[in-house]
Amino acid sequence: MRDMVEIGMGRTARRTYELDDIDIVPSRRTRSSKQVSLSWQLDAYRFEIPFLAHPTDALVSPEFAIELGKAGGLGVINGEGLWARHADVAAKIQQLTEVGEKEGTEAAVALLQQLHAAPMQPDLLAAAVAQVRAAGVTTAVRVSPQNARALTPALVQAGIDLLVVHGTIISAEHVGDGEPLNMKTFIAELDVPVVAGGVSDHRTALHLMRTGAAGVIVGYGSMQGATTTGEVLGIGVPMATAIADAAAARRDYLDETGGRYVHVIADGETLTSGHIAKAIACGADAVMLGVPLAMARETPGNGWYWPSAAAHPSVPRGAVLPYAVEEERVPLDQVLYGPSNDPFGSLNLVGGLRRSMAKTGYSDLKEFQKVGLNVRA
């Protein structure tokens, strides 16, 4: 039963929970972490670790997508970002971070908006896709619901493996200035699997699953120390509750279809290996990482991070902020696999998740979704 509270006369609200509000409960069994598998499969594509990179230019260059792919994860290129608009992206990002250092985040966001105002150049994006494909890793590109219909044919022609239709909030039917984007029709006409999001409730997650999406993104990519959807729009559901609701929608859809499984991907509040473990425990199949990957030397942001929504031309939802100075940055392999000298869970993310599963006796991700949880008083 839902936990409802009265917030005033005649007005009730549901009590919800963040990942920091819950703890994973050990069971009577433990196992060796060497006996734990973190692999998962999205449509025809298998990944050794359940990590995707948030589709921001701060993280995902073609080179970084290749490195993360080789490490077992999935890098998602922002199909409406700088790699689709500028030939000299490294110089543009250097300019952006210098402005952030000297003039602050508002000036940096203004410059980011200016950089995103440049026209998109399909040839540049096709070249980025070709570079990732040539490396032999899974190629994924993000488009917004507003531009999905216009951009997708060129992306499919360029050879993408997965399409990510990603916005701050997405629904099964996006109503814009022109013809509404009907996700069910849109997905049915494509030859590549689609991951769509973000969502935060059972109903919207179930609607997206019914469109034929292979995966549903839960959350808004919120990050520590930056503006979020809640602060700008007043919209949001804490991630523990949002993931559990989407997982319930997945079960309902599985029963409804007689066996079609849609993956739930958590995007928000996952800043440490402990958060990642809790997200999986709440029902996620994988997590979309933002800030934790900014530590990696291979990222183009030079230790700075901003979500893709930070570039919105009129209502930016996210700041351009530094998260790691050059001396603190480490190779991506160390971020993912260690070794770690950080006791707070920002390094060796794979090892932290694997050990959490081992300490509670579970051998794979789907089993771990059944682990017991406690809510902090």
N, C-alpha and C positions, 0 to 999 in steps of 0.2 A: 504494500500500500504506500502511496506517495506521502511524504512527510510535508504536510501543509501547515503554514503558520499564518496567523492573522497579523497583518501589518498596519491595520487601521479599521475603522468601522466599515463593514461590508466589503473589505478588500483582503484577499488572501494571496499568499505566494508560496511557491514550492521551495523547500530547503534543499540546497544543492551543495556539492562538495568538490573542492580542488584536489589535485594529486597530493598536495602537502597535508590534506586533512585525513588521509587514509594511510594505513600500514598493511604490509603483507604479513600474513600469519604463517609461521613455520608449521609443518606437519610432523607426524611421527617418523617420517622417512627422510633421509638425505641421500645424496649420491655424489659421485665424483663429477666435477665440472667437465671432465673429458667425455662424459657420457651424455652431454647436453647438445642438442642440435638447434641452431638458430635459423635454419634455412626455411624459406617459404616460397611459394610460387604464385605469381599473378598472371592469370591466363596462361600463355605458353612460356612465360619467362620465369626462370628460377633465380633466386638470389640467396647468397650464403648468409647474409645478415639482414635484419629487418629495418634497415635504415635508408631513408630517402633524404636528399638535400632539399630544403626549401628553395623554390625557384626564384632566387634573387641573384642579381649580378654581383653582390658582395661575396657570394660563395661559388656560384656555378659558372665557370668558364668552360669551353670545350675541353681544355686540359684537365680541369678538376673533375668534370664528368667522367673522363676516361680513368683517372686515378681512383675515384670512388667506385666505379664499375669494376675495376680490376681487384679492388679490395672486398668486393662482394655486395656492395650496395647499389644505389641508383641516384645519379645526379640528374636533376630536372632543369633544363635550360629555360630561362624566361623568354618565350617567343615574342614578347613585346618589349623586351628590355634593351640594354645597350648593345648587345651582340647583334641585334636586329636593326640597329640604327646608326652605328658608328664603326668605322674601320679601325680606329685607334682607341680601343676600349681601355687598355691599360693606362694610357695617358689621361683619359677622361676620369678614370677612377682616382688616379693620383691627384688630379686637380680637385676632385670632390673631397678627398680626405684632407688636403691642405687647407681648403676653405673651412672644413669642419674644425680643424685644429686652431685656426686663426680667428674665425668669426663665429663659431658655435653651430649648434645643430640646425637652427632655423635657416641660416644662410646656406648650410649644406643641403637641406631639403629643397630650398628654392633653386639651387643649382641642379639638383637631381631632377626636379620638374622640368627645368629648361632643357636638360640633356634628353629627357624623354619626349620633349616636344618636337624633336627632329623627326622627319618622316622615316617610316620603316623601309628598309631595303631588302627585299626578299632574297637577293643573291647573297647577302652577308649571312643571313640566317641559314640558307641552304648550305653554305660553306661550313658553318659551324656544325650542322647536323652531319655533313659528310665526314668531317674530321673525327667525330665520335664514332660513327659507323665503321670507319676504316680501322679503328682500334679494336673492333670486335666485341664491344660491350653494348648492352641494351641502351637504346637512344630514346629519351623522353623529352618532350617539349611542352611547356605550359602556355595556354592562351586564356584570355578572359572570356566570360560568357558573351560579352558585348561584341567581341571580334572573332569568336570561334568560327562562325560561318564563313567569314571572308578569308581567314588565314589558313584554315585546315587543309584545303586542297593542295596548296603549295607545300605544306609540311609533309603530307602523305607522299607527294611526288618526290620530295627530297629523301624519303626513306625512313621516317621515324618508326619506331617500334610501338611506342605508347604515346597517347595524347592525354594531357592533363588539363581539364577545363576547371580553372581554379579562380575563385574570387573570394572577397571577404565573406560574403554570404551568397549561396547559390541555391536555386530552386529547380524543379523539374521543367519549369517553363519561365524563361527570362523575357520580360516584356520591355522592349526598348523603343526607340523612335520609329523603327521600321517594323518588319514582320517579326513576331515573337520567335525566340529560339526554343523550339520544342525538342527537349533533350532526347526523348524517345525516338523521334524520327531522325534526328541528327545522328545518334549513335547507330541506329539500324542501317544507315546508308554508308557507314564507314567500314573499312576492312582492317582497322587497327583497334585494339581495345582502348577503352576510355576510363580514366580515373577522374572523378568529379568531386568538388567540394569548395568551400567548407560548409558544414552543417553543424548544428548543435542540439538537435532534438530528434526524437524517434520518428515523428511523422515525416519530416523532410528527408531523413536518411532513407526511410522506406520508399518514399516517392522516387528518390534518385535510383535506388536499387531496381525499381520497376522499369526504369528507362533502359536498362541493359548495361549500366555501368559495371565495369569489372572491379572497381574499388571506389570507396567513398571516403573523402577526407573529412575528419572531424576536427573542428577548431578553426581559429583565425590566425594562427601563426604568432600569437602574442609572445612578447619577449621581455626580459627583465630590463627595467630602466628606460623603457620607451613608451610612447603613447600606444594605446590599444583600442580595439573596437569599443570596449566599454567606456573609455574616457571620451572618445570622439562621438560615438553614436549612441552610447547608453545600452548597447546590445551585448549579450554574452551569457554563456553558461559555463561554470567551472568544469575543467576537463574531465575529472573523474566521473561526474554525472553524465556529461555529454558522451563520453566513450561508452559507458554502460548502456545509455539509451540507444546508441547506434548499434551496439552489439545485440541488444534485444530486437531491434529492427532486422538485423541479419538473421536471427533465429526465426523470426516470423516469416521473412521472405524465403528462407530455406524450406520451411514447412509449406508455404504457399505454392512454391514452384516444384516441390518434390525433389529438391537436392541441389539447386543452384546456389553456390556459395559466393558471396560478395565480400571482398576484403575491406576491413575498417582500418584507416590510416590516421593516426593521431598527429595533429599539428598544433602544438601549443603547450606551454608549461613544462616541456621536457628539456631541462637544463642540465641534468646530471644522470648518471647511470641508474640511480635510485628512481628518479622520475620515469625513466624509460621502462624500468621493470614494473612500476605501478601502472603505467599506461597499458602495457601488455596484460597485466593481471586484471585490469578493468574490462578487457575484451578486445583491445587493438591487436591487429595482426602485424602491424609495422608502425614506425614513427617517422615523421618528417622533421628533421633536425635543422635548426637555424643557428642560434648563438653558439652551441657547443662546437660546431665545425669551424667557426671563425678563428679558432686557435691554430688551425692547420696552416702550415706555410704555403701549401699549394693553392689556397684560396686567393682570388684576385683582389679582395678587399683590404689586404695588408693589415688584418686584425680588426678592421671596422666591419660593422654589420648594419643592415637595414632590411626590413621585409619588402616584398614586392609592392605592397600597398602604399609604401612611403612615397612613391612617385606619382600618386594620383594628382591630376592637375589642379583640383579645387579643394579636395578634402583628404589630405594625406593622413594615413593612419600608421604611423611608425616613424621613428627618428633615425637619423644617421649618427651612430655612436661608436666610439672605440671600445673594443673588448679585450684586446691583447696588444701590448707593445711588441716590437720586433724581437726583443730578447726572450719573451715568454712564448713565442710561437714555436710549435714543434711539428714534425712531419705528420701527415694525415694518418699514417700507419700507427703512430704512437697515440694519437687521439682515439683511434678505434681499438687498437690491440695492446697498447702499453709498450714498455713498462710505464708505470705511473708513480710519481712522487707526490701526488696531490691527494690528500685524505678526504676531499669533499666530493669526489665523483665526477670531475670534469675530464679526466683522462681514462684511457682503457675502458671505453663505454661498452665494448663487446664483453670484456672480462667481467665487468660489474653485473651486466644482465645475465651472463652465463652462470656466475656464482650465485646470484639470487635464485635462479631456477634450481640450481643444484642443492642449495641449502634447504629448499622446500620440497625437494624430491621429484621434480618434474623434468621430463626428458626432451620435450619439444614445446613450441610456442602454443599450439592449440590446447595441450594439456595444462599449460601454465595459466591459461585463461580461467581455469576452474579453482585456482588457489583461493584460500580463505582471506578475507579482508576485515580489518577493524577500522572504525571511525574514531578519530581522536575526540575526546570530550571537549 
